[in-house]
């Protein structure tokens, strides 16, 4: 057909060059896939197999298959262990730091959304704890909570041993968790608030809507995707919470196991000699934690249809 430009077939040197570029492009794209295969997929499959075995210590020669009749013995033991259910309760109790952090972060973000001098510096100060080492922050909080010379007791004029009392142990850990994640939430909420068109507020003001109605019917719906993201990521991190609980007591789980979380329970199963099957129990616990995270994430996505607005 005249007037229509036809694509000439790629021949000779141009074709070889194209094949070479495709080859090297595919090769470079495979690099992360190779890493994922060796460092994610293989350990994942191995942990699944190990969850149906017994293994004392770290010698692969000690791996013994439990047998068909006792295939789920590791899981049965875990689900009948009162210490496991205590770790589940502690994990969700500690997760209360998530809504506290999100609410405080939203309030601070709304206050800092106005243009004033030093706003960027203030956001940076809030964000610093998030990028610092968890162990370093936990060591700092251990000093703050010290009975004899801790800053918290100095401010309150008390001599409470915060980390040796079962009633006060988890509340201060919740406070620590909320403070640590506050900066990350502030940054994301601030970014979401700057994306809300000011024309909506101007139109609402003309219609006579006060600040509360503007916040309720404009701000909250338009930042709901960010709220949903922080909720999902924060809940996943909360269920995997371990480092600060392990570091705050130098390996001690606190008074009456008040600081025993699910991942801490997993750690004890695999790296102590108090249990019969050792690493098999740890692998089984890891899969329980994984399925719990998966279930909660799916539930969050299902429920998000009722309150998250993407328009």
Steps between C-alpha positions, in 0.01 A plus 500: 500500500651830392576766758540252784846465651604140524734371769807357340612160635803505726788330321872442520702694754195681644335167578812363671529820703140470609547137605813594694320779684211268581741235629687736733175665608352163592822399675500814716132457576568144621751615765236586765305188404807285566541666840133447578529134400801423721423728796118493507345207316744230613490606871120524474469143370757375750315658794175339382666158490669564835166583664406131460831378643694501823843660511715550807771761465624620162640182353304395186580137586266530800194560279247222546166477323219462752312249288150502357339407833672792679517741207336793681650437845697825491189705424291310757759565768514869418122545499474319836786693659368770738821694448421534129157647569655738749740613227201555266328715763819698565550556128156651448528694825826654378332574165295770677797725430387502135166688539655729761785590265267552204260725689779715648676513163183615325444775756861621467481483121185714492665754732817509289310519172486877530798693366728614783873541549680187618237255373753293304738487796219387728403219260864390486519485879188284512638271229843442661393222742362297210837483320705436815602152616230323699762367742640851556154644560416215738820565695403866526153408627653262754682799646182712492310227688772429755369487857778699668604766248252467213357814342140375526518450876673837535218674314225318691678515837461123545723195545308249293688205356324513165661193346473273803127542555259298285239778512736773376724299266274489194361857529852646482583271209186624323614858567842416356349340190268794435787748537729300269252476213361852543740669256427265211126551545541878521695513174245294306198678647661837423558393140139383473366827642695710250329301224151603607378779266445826684202571277301241695555690826417832337175361363415347838570832675268681260229242578545573871679178605716536809848354550365179654267425207779585257728258681232231519364518145801628302830427675436151635351353178771649277788373715338161561735317254798618705323405822433155358862456396629601845248268664600196294876557524480591868299189587746276316790659686315475831444125464870455421611717793800340667822702504411760759344241732812288477735796546315675784560214741823354354314183403259499794130484409399725787303431818275195454588500127330838455731575205469165323374571147428244230834547325676497838327168567625379160853610594486312826379186324789499257792638698456352848524139615181500706289327237508150354486580129681838490521635146199295388285688751653830388421426135142404587460819704631708209232358271231572758621860517510520120143375461380736773657794315351378172153463652504844662627661181226339292241609758633857486471506122145364518394757760680782319227504235267652759715795607789557257427749220729516198316774312 
